[in-house]
Amino acid sequence: MSEHKIDLEWQGSSHSPEESNYTRNHAVSFSDTVQVTVSSAPEYKGDPNCPDPEQLLTSALASCHMLTFLAIADLKGFRVESYRDRATGFLEKGDSGRPQITRIELRPRIVFGGEKQPDAAAIKRIHASAHKNCFVANSIKAKVDVLDT
């Protein structure tokens, strides 16, 4: 259906012979003009000023869910004025005993405008449909919870 390409580049630098003392920072380019410096999480000797892959996965899921939610709400005639989420991805031991993002919690806060206002049940149905139709959610094993805020 479509392809989604990125360019990733890591460049080693001089460091002490101490084991595992290499830089974790690397560049991810999403286009000719958008580049993000990414690192591992600080717990894994990464740069705390850079996003880590686990945050990027959490962000991708939250963004996909939001975009799908907005599309469904629009189709149903609801006008969303703002959508804010404070998502959390949990890196835990999976069934295999290896670390994985086991679950992601979404905490969306949505403001609707206009005369047609959804009730709580309608919002819950839109979230369920957004989860079912989110490309990223359909691609990962992590459990996704949309929490009431």
C-alpha positions, -999 to 999 in steps of 0.1 A, spaced: 0 0 0 28 24 9 64 25 20 78 46 48 116 52 46 140 67 70 178 71 69 197 62 100 234 70 106 257 63 135 293 75 136 317 61 162 340 85 180 371 82 201 365 69 236 383 52 264 390 15 261 364 10 288 338 -16 276 306 -2 263 318 34 263 307 42 227 281 69 219 246 58 216 236 90 197 227 86 161 208 106 134 174 95 120 164 115 89 127 114 80 132 136 49 158 160 35 148 186 61 137 166 92 164 150 112 163 139 148 191 128 171 181 96 188 199 78 216 193 48 239 175 55 272 196 69 300 194 36 318 213 21 289 240 48 288 220 70 264 217 108 261 188 120 283 184 150 260 174 127 230 144 106 224 150 69 226 135 41 204 110 31 231 98 67 233 96 68 195 75 36 195 52 51 221 50 83 201 42 64 169 14 45 185 -1 76 202 1 96 170 -14 69 149 -43 64 175 -49 102 175 -49 105 137 -73 76 134 -95 90 162 -97 124 144 -107 107 112 -134 87 128 -147 116 148 -148 137 117 -167 111 98 -193 109 126 -197 147 125 -179 156 157 -155 185 155 -124 180 176 -108 213 187 -79 199 205 -64 165 214 -36 160 239 -21 128 251 4 118 278 12 83 267 35 59 286 52 29 271 64 2 296 96 -17 290 92 -49 309 102 -85 307 80 -102 281 68 -138 280 102 -148 266 120 -132 296 135 -106 273 128 -69 276 100 -55 253 74 -28 253 47 -49 269 20 -22 271 13 14 262 -11 36 281 -28 64 263 -43 93 283 -60 115 258 -77 147 267 -101 158 239 -120 190 235 -149 190 211 -165 221 195 -197 228 178 -232 218 187 -229 181 181 -212 168 213 -204 131 218 -213 115 251 -189 92 270 -201 61 253 -196 76 218 -161 87 227 -153 52 240 -166 37 208 -145 60 187 -114 51 208 -122 14 203 -125 19 165 -94 40 164 -74 13 182 -88 -14 158 -79 6 127 -46 22 139 -18 8 116 8 9 143 -14 -8 169 -20 -36 144 17 -40 140 29 -44 176 24 -70 204 21 -45 232 -12 -42 250 -27 -7 244 -50 8 270 -69 41 266 -74 54 301 -101 78 312 -86 111 323 
